[in-house]
Each structure stands twice: as C-alpha cells, then as structure tokens.
C-alpha cells in the first residue's frame, strides 16, 4: 500500500491545483504497471461540461493513450469516492481497483452531494424526479437487431 501512496499524492496535488484555479477540488490518476498513464482533474466549470469530472477526464486520456477502451490491468486513484457517473465509467472501462481519499460524506459537506442521484437510481422509472418517456421502441430495436446479428462486432 505504501508504494501506492505516490499515486494518491499525485492525484491530491492535481486536486489542489484545480481547487486553486477554476476547477473543482478533485484529481485522479490512472496507473498501469506501476506507471501513471493518465491524469485528470475536475474541469466541469472550466469547460462547461457536467461530465468533466476528474475520473472521466483521466479515463478518456487513458483510453486515448492506450488506444483502447478496455482498461483491464489499470488502477485508478481518485481524491474522492467516485460519484455514480464516474463509478459507472470505471465499471465500463474495466479498471481493476479504485483507491480513494475523501468519502462521499466529505464531498457532501462541501456541497457536492450525490446522495440524491444514488437514491434516484434505485427508484422505479415512473417515480424519478426527471420524467422519462419511452417512444419509438419498435423502430429503435432495428439497431439492436443489426448489432445482435453483426459478425464483426466488438463487444464491450
């Protein structure tokens, strides 16, 4: 665990730099074979992009650097327990381990509260705050049928 310390300390350094500038107080590094392959810090307000969390930024860079959307064999070091969006991206990218510093309660205490989103995910669709309306399912299923029968598809 002590060997991992340098990676978390780098993520913390990025979070402090971001907090001192126009970004949010979050940083992240992704490591493969004991080397940092990507770094990210929160760029939501800088880029007017609600998805530009430190983990998402780092995952995008790691995938670009590795020329692969599959990050098996990588570890992620985040300065805070990942939010639901980031956690989903981590699962989709197949990262092996998550190391984090601050908790979601620590984040809530400075007005980064994800508890609402966590609770929404568990609700039935019709009970969620943002209303969802299904339409044109039969037409949309055509793409799924094509994908299902595609011989050269790349599964992810």
C-alpha positions in Angstrom: 0.0 0.0 0.0 2.9 2.4 0.7 4.0 2.0 -2.9 0.6 3.3 -4.0 0.9 6.4 -1.9 2.8 8.3 -4.5 -0.1 7.9 -7.0 -2.6 9.1 -4.5 -0.4 12.0 -3.5 -0.2 13.0 -7.2 -4.0 12.9 -7.5 -4.2 15.1 -4.4 -1.7 17.5 -5.9 -3.9 17.7 -9.1 -7.0 18.4 -6.9 -5.3 21.2 -5.0 -4.1 22.8 -8.3 -7.7 22.5 -9.6 -9.2 23.9 -6.5 -6.9 26.9 -6.6 -7.8 27.6 -10.2 -11.2 27.5 -11.8 -11.8 23.7 -11.4 -13.5 21.7 -8.7 -11.4 20.1 -5.9 -10.9 16.7 -7.4 -8.0 14.9 -9.0 -7.4 11.4 -10.4 -4.5 9.3 -11.9 -4.7 6.0 -13.7 -1.8 3.6 -13.3 -0.7 0.5 -15.3 2.4 -1.5 -14.4 3.3 1.0 -11.7 3.4 4.0 -14.1 0.9 6.8 -14.4 -0.7 6.5 -17.9 -3.2 9.4 -17.4 -4.1 12.2 -15.1 -7.2 14.3 -14.7 -8.7 17.0 -12.6 -12.2 18.4 -12.4 -12.9 20.6 -15.5 -16.7 21.0 -15.2 -16.8 24.8 -14.8 -13.7 25.4 -17.0 -15.2 23.5 -20.0 -18.9 24.0 -19.2 -19.2 20.2 -19.2 -21.1 18.4 -16.4 -19.3 15.2 -17.3 -15.8 16.5 -17.0 -15.2 15.0 -13.5 -11.5 14.1 -12.7 -12.1 10.4 -13.2 -13.9 10.8 -16.5 -11.1 13.1 -17.8 -8.5 10.6 -16.7 -10.4 7.6 -18.2 -10.7 9.5 -21.5 -7.0 10.3 -21.6 -6.0 6.7 -20.5 -8.1 5.2 -23.3 -6.6 7.6 -25.8 -3.1 6.9 -24.6 -3.6 3.1 -24.6 -5.6 3.2 -27.9 -8.2 1.0 -26.2 -11.5 1.5 -24.4 -10.7 -1.5 -22.1 -8.5 -0.6 -19.1 -8.2 -4.0 -17.5 -4.9 -4.1 -15.7 -5.2 -0.5 -14.5 -5.8 1.1 -11.1 -7.5 4.4 -10.5 -6.5 6.8 -7.7 -9.2 9.4 -7.0 -9.2 12.1 -4.3 -12.8 11.3 -3.5 -15.1 8.3 -3.6 -16.4 8.3 -7.2 -19.9 9.7 -7.9 -22.4 7.4 -9.6 -21.4 8.7 -13.1 -17.7 8.1 -12.5 -18.3 4.8 -10.9 -20.3 3.7 -13.9 -17.5 4.8 -16.2 -15.0 2.9 -14.1 -17.0 -0.2 -14.4 -17.5 0.2 -18.2 -13.7 0.7 -18.6 -13.0 -2.5 -16.6 -10.4 -0.8 -14.3 -9.2 -3.3 -11.7 -9.0 -1.3 -8.5 -10.2 2.1 -7.1 -8.2 3.8 -4.4 -9.9 7.0 -3.0 -9.1 9.5 -0.3 -12.2 11.6 0.7 -15.6 10.0 1.2 -18.9 11.0 -0.4 -19.9 12.4 3.0 -16.8 14.6 2.9 -17.9 15.8 -0.5 -21.4 16.4 0.7 -20.1 18.6 3.5 -18.7 21.0 0.8 -21.9 20.9 -1.3 -21.0 18.1 -3.7 -23.9 15.9 -2.7 -24.5 12.8 -4.8 -27.0 11.1 -2.3 -29.9 12.3 -4.4 -28.6 10.6 -7.5 -27.9 7.4 -5.6 -31.5 7.4 -4.4 -32.9 8.1 -7.8 -31.1 5.2 -9.4 -33.0 2.8 -7.1 -36.4 4.2 -7.8 -38.8 2.9 -10.4 -38.6 4.9 -13.6 -42.0 6.5 -13.1 -41.0 7.7 -9.6 -37.9 9.6 -10.6 -37.7 13.4 -10.4 -36.7 13.7 -14.1 -39.6 12.2 -16.1 -38.7 9.5 -18.6 -40.9 8.9 -21.6 -40.4 5.9 -23.9 -41.2 6.3 -27.6 -40.5 4.6 -30.9 -39.2 1.3 -29.3 -40.1 -0.8 -32.3 -38.1 1.4 -34.7 -35.2 1.7 -32.3 -35.0 -2.1 -31.9 -33.8 -2.3 -35.5 -30.3 -1.1 -34.5 -30.3 -3.7 -31.8 -31.2 -6.4 -34.2 -28.4 -5.3 -36.6 -25.9 -5.4 -33.7 -27.1 -8.8 -32.5 -26.5 -10.3 -35.9 -23.3 -8.4 -36.7 -20.4 -10.9 -37.2 -17.6 -8.4 -36.7 -18.9 -6.5 -33.6 -16.5 -5.5 -30.9 -18.1 -6.3 -27.5 -17.5 -4.0 -24.6 
